[in-house]
Amino acid sequence: MITGDEVINPQGFSVDKNGNVYLAENYSSYNGLNIRQHYAGLLMAANISSNDTTPVKYIFETLGLPPDTEYEYPKHYMMYMAKISVAGVNALIDELNK
């Protein structure tokens, strides 16, 4: 079962806010994007490049989610894209787990 929290490409190091690099001592301390973050980023890039102006509430209805936002295009463009991307990834993970 995929939860979306699995690290997709674990890195054996971490970098602090000052740019100092530290090696991880064990696998559980590896850093990296998880599956949900990775695919949300890919989907957000695709959404941004599509120039789709469909209201988010219609897309949420299609995904079977409550239209819990009043975002309007283009005023809330980046929030709109982020919300759509996360909803799409959650739908993908749900389908993969069936």
C-alpha positions in Angstrom: 0.0 0.0 0.0 1.2 3.4 -0.9 0.7 6.2 1.7 2.5 8.9 -0.2 4.9 9.4 2.7 7.6 7.1 1.4 10.8 8.8 0.4 11.1 8.6 -3.4 14.9 9.2 -3.7 16.5 9.2 -0.3 19.6 11.3 0.1 22.3 10.3 2.6 22.9 13.8 3.8 21.2 16.9 5.1 21.9 20.6 4.6 21.1 23.1 7.3 20.0 26.7 6.8 23.6 27.9 6.7 24.5 25.5 3.9 26.5 23.0 6.1 26.3 19.4 4.8 25.9 16.5 7.2 26.0 12.8 6.3 23.1 10.7 7.6 23.9 8.1 10.2 21.2 5.7 9.2 18.6 5.1 6.5 15.8 6.5 8.6 17.5 9.9 8.8 17.8 10.2 5.0 16.2 13.3 3.5 14.4 13.6 0.2 11.1 14.3 -1.3 8.3 11.8 -0.5 6.1 10.4 -3.2 3.3 12.8 -2.5 5.6 15.9 -2.7 7.3 14.6 -5.9 4.2 13.9 -7.8 2.5 17.1 -6.6 5.4 19.0 -8.0 5.2 17.3 -11.3 1.4 17.8 -11.5 1.8 21.4 -10.5 4.3 22.0 -13.3 1.9 20.4 -15.7 -1.1 22.4 -14.4 0.8 25.7 -14.7 1.9 25.0 -18.2 -1.6 24.1 -19.3 -3.0 27.6 -18.6 -6.3 26.0 -17.6 -8.7 28.5 -16.0 -11.4 26.0 -15.0 -12.7 27.0 -11.5 -11.2 24.8 -8.8 -14.7 23.9 -7.5 -15.6 22.0 -10.7 -12.3 20.0 -10.6 -12.9 19.2 -6.9 -16.5 18.0 -7.8 -15.0 15.8 -10.5 -12.6 14.3 -7.9 -15.4 13.7 -5.5 -14.1 16.3 -3.0 -16.0 19.1 -1.3 -15.5 22.5 -3.0 -13.8 23.9 0.1 -12.3 26.9 -1.5 -13.3 30.2 -3.1 -10.1 30.7 -5.1 -10.6 32.7 -8.2 -8.4 32.7 -11.3 -6.1 34.6 -11.7 -6.2 36.3 -8.2 -5.2 33.1 -6.4 -3.4 31.4 -9.2 -0.6 29.7 -7.3 -2.9 28.6 -4.4 -5.3 27.2 -7.1 -2.5 25.2 -8.7 -1.2 23.9 -5.4 -4.7 22.8 -4.3 -5.4 21.1 -7.6 -2.0 19.3 -7.6 -2.4 17.9 -4.1 -6.0 16.8 -4.8 -4.8 15.1 -8.0 -2.0 13.3 -6.2 -4.3 12.1 -3.5 -6.7 10.7 -6.1 -3.8 9.0 -7.9 -2.6 7.3 -4.6 -6.2 6.2 -3.9 -6.5 4.6 -7.3 -3.1 2.9 -7.1 -4.1 1.3 -3.8 -7.3 -0.2 -5.2 
